[in-house]
Amino acid sequence: MSSLSFDFSPVDGPNEQVGDNPHAQESTNCADAVAALKERFAEDVHDVVLYANEHTVRVSRERLLEVAGFLKNDLGFAYLVDLGATDRFTEDDRFEVFYNLVSIKSQKRLRLKVWVDEENAVVDSVSGLFRSANWYEREAWDMMGIRFEGHEDLRRMFMPEDFEYHPQRKEFPLLGIPGSLPLPSRTPGGELTMDPYASASGDKPIKSYEEESSEEE
């Protein structure tokens, strides 16, 4: 797993909720479910954030499957709507994997998340619990480089299998890495280009081309 160097910069914490929030929804307030998680998993529930009436619970990476199974089988959160990863750009616990779960019966939404260290960017796959996790986890592996242990077919979705980098990591250059990926020619029949943004290097792309005139009979 290739990783590019980056300079660490501290970030500001989230703003506190002040007064009524126009984005608040009743469906995202899951106080009962949060209380049940705290009672069942105690010290493995690390953070509970309530913002815009929306509960987000961070739990231990090692207990993820147990927590997700409890939410699904005991509390009715049986539908995984979304799963993704973010780069927190911190020295410790750099990555965050989040899970948006829905209880159709109670019409409630809850966000679960775990933190993952860059040196051991591995987390258990929940695809055995939620079938919808399959491609979400593949995308998170492709773009962020987080390996989902137990996934039955963890292949890249967008980048070639031999691509060395993970493009959504914050140290990945916005203009790409010249030489890392051959791209189609900008003109018909031309050679492949190894520079994703050749114009940034002074090579102005051809805006149009003229086809040869057909011979008149």
C-alpha positions in Angstrom: 0.0 0.0 0.0 1.7 3.2 -1.2 1.5 6.4 0.8 2.7 9.9 0.0 4.2 12.1 2.6 2.2 15.1 3.9 2.6 17.9 6.3 0.4 17.8 9.4 -1.8 20.8 10.1 -4.2 21.1 13.1 -7.8 21.6 12.3 -10.6 23.4 14.1 -13.2 21.4 15.9 -16.9 21.4 14.9 -19.0 24.4 15.8 -21.4 23.9 18.6 -25.1 23.8 17.8 -26.7 27.1 18.7 -30.5 27.6 18.9 -32.9 26.0 16.5 -31.3 24.4 13.5 -33.3 24.4 10.3 -31.8 21.1 9.2 -32.9 19.2 12.4 -35.1 16.2 11.8 -36.9 14.0 14.3 -35.9 10.8 12.4 -32.2 11.3 13.3 -32.7 11.6 17.0 -32.1 8.1 18.4 -31.6 8.7 22.1 -33.0 5.2 23.0 -30.7 3.4 20.6 -27.7 5.4 21.9 -28.6 4.6 25.4 -28.8 0.9 24.5 -25.4 1.0 22.9 -23.9 2.6 26.0 -25.4 0.0 28.2 -24.3 -2.9 26.1 -20.8 -1.8 25.0 -19.9 0.6 27.8 -16.2 1.7 27.3 -16.3 0.8 23.6 -18.6 3.7 22.9 -16.1 6.6 22.7 -18.0 9.6 21.4 -21.7 10.5 21.0 -22.3 13.7 19.0 -25.7 15.3 18.6 -25.8 18.0 15.9 -28.9 19.2 14.2 -30.8 16.6 16.2 -28.7 13.9 14.5 -26.9 11.3 16.6 -23.4 10.1 15.5 -21.8 7.3 17.6 -18.1 6.4 17.4 -17.2 3.0 18.7 -14.1 0.8 19.0 -12.9 -0.6 15.7 -12.4 -4.0 17.3 -16.1 -4.2 18.3 -17.5 -2.9 15.1 -19.1 -6.2 14.0 -20.7 -6.8 17.4 -22.1 -3.2 17.5 -23.4 -3.4 13.9 -24.9 -6.8 14.6 -26.6 -5.5 17.7 -28.0 -2.5 15.9 -29.4 -4.7 13.1 -30.7 -7.7 15.0 -31.7 -6.1 18.4 -32.6 -2.5 17.5 -33.9 -3.0 14.0 -31.3 -0.9 12.0 -31.3 -3.4 9.2 -30.7 -1.2 6.2 -27.2 0.2 5.5 -27.9 3.3 3.4 -24.4 4.4 2.9 -20.8 3.7 4.0 -17.7 5.8 3.3 -14.4 7.0 4.5 -12.8 10.4 5.2 -9.3 11.5 5.7 -9.1 13.4 9.0 -5.5 14.5 8.1 -4.3 13.7 11.7 -1.2 12.0 12.9 -3.1 9.4 14.9 -6.3 7.6 13.9 -6.0 9.4 10.5 -9.0 7.8 8.8 -12.7 7.6 9.7 -15.1 5.0 8.3 -18.8 5.9 8.7 -22.0 3.8 8.4 -25.4 5.4 7.9 -28.1 3.0 9.2 -31.8 3.1 9.0 -34.6 1.4 10.9 -37.4 1.2 8.5 -39.8 0.0 11.2 -39.2 2.9 13.5 -38.3 5.4 10.7 -35.0 6.3 12.5 -31.5 7.1 11.2 -28.3 6.6 13.0 -24.7 7.2 12.0 -22.0 4.8 13.3 -18.3 5.4 12.8 -14.9 4.1 13.7 -11.4 5.6 13.5 -8.6 3.8 11.7 -4.8 4.3 12.0 -2.8 4.9 8.9 -0.2 2.3 9.8 -2.9 -0.4 10.2 -5.7 0.8 7.9 -7.8 -2.3 8.4 -11.4 -2.7 9.6 -13.7 -5.7 9.6 -16.1 -5.9 6.6 -19.8 -5.6 7.4 -20.8 -7.0 4.0 -21.8 -10.2 5.8 -24.4 -8.2 7.8 -25.4 -5.8 5.1 -25.2 -6.8 1.5 -25.2 -3.2 0.4 -21.8 -2.8 2.0 -20.1 -4.8 -0.7 -19.5 -2.0 -3.3 -19.3 0.8 -0.7 -16.3 -1.0 0.9 -14.7 -1.6 -2.5 -14.9 2.1 -3.2 -13.5 3.1 0.2 -10.6 0.7 -0.5 -10.0 2.1 -3.9 -10.2 5.8 -3.1 -8.8 5.8 0.5 -6.8 2.6 0.9 -8.7 1.1 3.8 -8.7 -2.7 3.7 -11.9 -4.4 4.8 -11.0 -7.7 6.4 -13.4 -10.5 5.4 -14.7 -8.9 2.2 -15.2 -11.6 -0.3 -14.0 -9.6 -3.4 -12.1 -6.5 -2.4 -11.1 -5.1 -5.8 -10.7 -1.6 -7.0 -13.8 0.0 -8.6 -12.4 2.9 -10.6 -8.6 2.7 -10.7 -6.5 -0.1 -12.2 -5.6 -2.9 -9.9 -1.9 -2.1 -10.2 -2.4 1.6 -9.4 -0.2 2.5 -6.5 -2.1 5.3 -4.8 -5.5 6.2 -3.3 -6.8 9.4 -4.9 -9.0 10.7 -2.1 -6.2 10.8 0.4 -5.4 14.4 1.2 -1.7 14.1 0.2 -2.7 13.0 -3.3 -2.0 16.0 -5.7 -5.0 17.6 -7.2 -3.3 17.5 -10.6 -2.5 13.8 -10.3 0.9 12.2 -10.4 2.6 12.3 -13.8 3.7 8.8 -14.9 1.4 6.9 -12.6 -1.4 6.2 -15.0 -1.4 6.0 -18.9 -4.3 8.0 -20.3 -5.8 8.0 -23.8 -4.4 10.3 -26.4 -6.0 13.7 -27.0 -6.0 13.1 -30.7 -7.2 10.2 -32.8 -4.5 7.6 -33.3 -2.0 9.4 -31.0 0.1 7.8 -28.3 -0.9 7.4 -24.7 0.0 10.2 -22.4 1.5 9.8 -18.9 0.7 13.3 -17.7 -2.9 13.7 -16.4 -2.7 17.5 -16.8 -0.2 18.1 -19.6 -1.2 21.8 -19.9 0.0 22.4 -16.4 3.5 21.4 -17.6 3.4 23.8 -20.5 2.1 21.4 -23.1 -1.0 23.1 -24.6 -3.6 20.5 -25.7 -4.9 20.6 -29.3 -8.4 22.0 -29.1 -9.5 20.5 -32.4 -8.3 18.6 -35.4 -9.1 18.6 -39.1 -10.0 15.4 -40.9 -8.7 14.8 -44.3 -11.0 15.8 -47.0 -12.6 13.0 -48.9 -11.7 12.6 -52.6 -14.3 13.7 -55.0 -15.3 11.2 -57.6 
